[in-house]
Amino acid sequence: AVLTGMLAVIVALIAKGWIYALITLALIIAVQQLEGHVLQPLVMGRAVAIHPLAIVLAIAGGAVMAGIVGALLAVPALAFLNSAI
């Protein structure tokens, strides 16, 4: 997503100028933030029957404890713990 966003900003910069490139950058950042902080936790929460806030906290905690691997394994671990309890 980052590479395609950069490509879109570069194309807007070359084709239309700085203003359109900045608008494109702002829209790309807004969409990525919405997807990452709202839509993804909602979809994951429904898929594993866990509250979206718990998913966000699990991903943040996993990232703090074990970096990228911890963030990737946080939701499956939380789902396992949820079903075990």
Secondary structure per residue as TSV (DSSP state, phi and psi in degrees):
chain	resnum	aa	ss	phi	psi
A	1	A	-	360.0	-33.9
A	2	V	H	-68.4	-43.9
A	3	L	H	-66.0	-41.8
A	4	T	H	-68.7	-33.8
A	5	G	H	-65.0	-41.9
A	6	M	H	-63.6	-40.1
A	7	L	H	-62.8	-42.6
A	8	A	H	-63.4	-40.4
A	9	V	H	-67.0	-40.9
A	10	I	H	-64.6	-42.6
A	11	V	H	-63.3	-43.1
A	12	A	H	-64.1	-37.8
A	13	L	H	-64.3	-45.1
A	14	I	H	-70.7	-42.4
A	15	A	H	-79.8	-39.9
A	16	K	T	-121.6	-20.8
A	17	G	-	112.0	-175.2
A	18	W	H	-63.5	-41.2
A	19	I	H	-61.7	-49.7
A	20	Y	H	-66.8	-33.3
A	21	A	H	-65.3	-41.7
A	22	L	H	-67.2	-38.9
A	23	I	H	-63.7	-43.5
A	24	T	H	-61.5	-43.6
A	25	L	H	-61.2	-44.2
A	26	A	H	-62.8	-41.7
A	27	L	H	-66.5	-40.5
A	28	I	H	-64.7	-43.7
A	29	I	H	-63.6	-42.4
A	30	A	H	-62.6	-44.3
A	31	V	H	-65.6	-42.0
A	32	Q	H	-65.5	-39.0
A	33	Q	H	-66.8	-42.8
A	34	L	H	-61.8	-44.8
A	35	E	I	-65.8	-42.5
A	36	G	I	-75.9	-33.3
A	37	H	I	-104.8	-13.9
A	38	V	I	-120.7	-59.2
A	39	L	I	-69.8	-45.4
A	40	Q	H	-62.3	-46.2
A	41	P	H	-63.0	-35.3
A	42	L	H	-65.2	-45.9
A	43	V	H	-66.7	-44.9
A	44	M	H	-64.2	-38.8
A	45	G	H	-62.5	-40.1
A	46	R	H	-71.1	-35.4
A	47	A	H	-67.9	-36.1
A	48	V	H	-110.7	7.2
A	49	A	T	58.1	46.1
A	50	I	-	-127.4	144.9
A	51	H	-	-59.7	137.9
A	52	P	H	-57.2	-34.7
A	53	L	H	-65.5	-36.9
A	54	A	H	-64.1	-35.7
A	55	I	H	-67.6	-44.9
A	56	V	H	-60.5	-44.6
A	57	L	H	-66.2	-37.3
A	58	A	H	-66.2	-42.2
A	59	I	H	-64.4	-43.5
A	60	A	H	-63.7	-44.6
A	61	G	H	-65.0	-41.1
A	62	G	H	-63.8	-38.0
A	63	A	H	-67.4	-38.0
A	64	V	H	-68.4	-41.7
A	65	M	H	-77.7	-38.7
A	66	A	H	-136.0	15.7
A	67	G	H	72.5	-145.5
A	68	I	H	-64.5	-40.6
A	69	V	H	-61.8	-41.0
A	70	G	H	-64.4	-38.8
A	71	A	H	-66.1	-37.8
A	72	L	H	-70.8	-34.1
A	73	L	H	-92.7	-2.1
A	74	A	H	-66.1	-45.6
A	75	V	H	-68.3	-46.0
A	76	P	H	-60.5	-38.5
A	77	A	H	-65.4	-40.9
A	78	L	H	-65.0	-40.5
A	79	A	H	-64.5	-39.4
A	80	F	H	-63.6	-47.0
A	81	L	H	-63.7	-37.1
A	82	N	H	-65.3	-40.6
A	83	S	H	-76.3	-27.4
A	84	A	H	-75.1	-28.9
A	85	I	-	-89.8	360.0
